Each structure stands twice: as C-alpha cells, then as structure tokens.
Amino acid sequence: MSNLAEEFHALNAMMEAETSQAVKYWMNWMMLVFVASILFVWKYKPARTVLLVLVGTMIGAMIAWMAFKNVHLFGIVHLVLWLPLAIYLWKNVLSKSAKITVSENPSAYDRAFYFWVCLVFLTILISLVFDVRDIFLVLTGGK
C-alpha cells in the first residue's frame, strides 16, 4: 500500500511541475463538472454513468501513471472512457432521438440536468482535442 501512496505523491509532484496554471484551472473545471453528477444521480442514469466514468478515469489515470510516468498520456484514458461517454450522452440525452427527453413542462431540476449534460459533453469534447494533441506530441517527442 505504501508503494501506491508513493506513486500518488510522485504523480502529484509531476502534475504540479509539468502543468501550467491554465491547465490546472481546466482540470479543476473538469473535476467540478464531473463531480456535479452527484446532484442528479438519484433520478438520472446518465448522471450515474458520468460518476462511474469519473471513478474509472481516476483509476485509469493512476494505472497510466504507473505504466508510463508521463502525465501527458492520461489522454489515453480519456479517449478510452470519455469518447464512449460522449457518444452515450449524445444518443441518450442530447440528440433529437434521445431516450431521455425534457418534457413539455420541465421542472427547474430537469432543465438543470439538461444544462449540466451539455456542460459535461462540451467539456469532454474540448478535453479530447487537447488529449489527442498531447498524445501526438508525446509520440513525436514533443513532450
């Protein structure tokens, strides 16, 4: 267990050393948006899915860190988990043929859920662009 704690401390040190303040703000935004799923888990399956993917992402990031020792390769975990999540959110909430729709008279809670899903979806898409860039830069020796 102490080895895992040591890896976690090394990961935190590397994140601090290799990420700009803007990236730290973005990471905080991503965490806030994903954790906000807690507000909707009791009623909406997509919120439960987002929370589950958040836990999986944290575990996957730790595994990626232990395997590669490169924070710029966390994008691999995002591609594997977040791309399917984005597709799921699109098909089940955001598209016109979505399984979960907002009724004609949605409550404020329903509107908040839909707005939150939009934020999650956009956050994922933006993050994946940067993740692909980071992976490319690592593979070509740029990072």
N, C-alpha and C positions, 0 to 999 in steps of 0.2 A: 504493500500500500504506500510505503514511503517513496517508492520509485514513481508511482503515479503523481504523488504530491510534488516531487521534484520536477517531473515533466510539466506539470501545470505551472509551476513557478518559472521554469525556463520559457514556456510558451508566453506567459505574461510579460516577461522581460523582453522577449523578441518582439512582441506586438508593440510594446512601448518604444522600442528602439527603431523599428522599421516602418512605422506608420505615421503619417502626418496628422496634424491636428484635425484637418478636414476629414480624413478617413476615420478618425476616432469619433467625430461627430456623426458621420454616416453610420458607423457601427452601432452607436447609441440609438440612432433613429430606427435602424433595423430591429434592434432588440425591443425597443418600445412598441413598435408596430406588431411584432410577433407576440409579445407578452400580452398585448391588449386583447388577444384571443380569449383570455380568461373572462372577459366581460360578456362573452357570447356563448361559451361552451355549454351552458345548461340547455340552450334552445336550438343551437345550430350545429349540425355535424361538420360543416366546413371549418368552423372555429376549433372544434376538437381536432380536426385533421391538421390545422395550422400549428396548434400547440404540440401535437405529436411530432410533426416535422421539425419544430424548434428543438425539441429534446434530441431527436435524431441528428440534427445538424451539429449540436454541441458535442455529442458523442463522436460523430464523424470527423469533426474538426480536430478533436483530441487524437483520434486514430491517425489522421493525415499528418498531424504534427509529429507524432511518434515515428511515423514511417519516413517522412521527407525532411523534417526540421526546416520547413520553409512555409512561412505564413501566407505567401503569395499563391500557394497551391490549395488553399482552403476552397478556392473556386471550384475545384473538382467535386467537393462535397455538395456545394450549392447546385452545380449542374445536375448531379445525380438526384438530389432531393427536391430542389426548388423548381426545376423545369417541369417535372410532372405535377407539382403542386400548382403551378401557374395554369397549366392545362386543365387540371381538375377544377380550379376556381372559375376559370372561364366557362367551362362546359356546364358547371352546376349552379353558378350564381350569376355570372356577368353576361352571358350570351342571351340572345332573344329566345332561344330554345332551352334555357336553363331549367333544371329541375326545381330549384328553389327560386321562387319569384316573389317580388314585393306586391302585395295585394293592392287593389284599387284605393283602399284607405289604410295605408301602412301606419303603424304606430311610430312614435319617435324612436323607439328601440329598434324596430325593423329598418328604419331609414339609417340609423347609426350603424347597424350591422352592414348594410349595403355599402355605405361610405367607407367603413373600415376595410371591407373586402377590396374595394377599389384601391385603397392605400397599400394594402398588402400586395396586390397584383402589380401595381406600378413600382413599388419598392423592389420586388423580385426582378422585374424586367430590367430596371436600371442596374441592379446589382449584377445580374448575369452578364450584361455588357462589359462591366469592369472585370468580372471574373474571367471571361474569355480573354480579355486583353492581358490580364496578369498571367494566366496560364501560357499564353503565347510568348510573353516576354521571358518567362522562366525557361521555356523550351528553347528559345533562341539565344539564351544567355544574357538577356537584358536585365534580369533581376536575379 
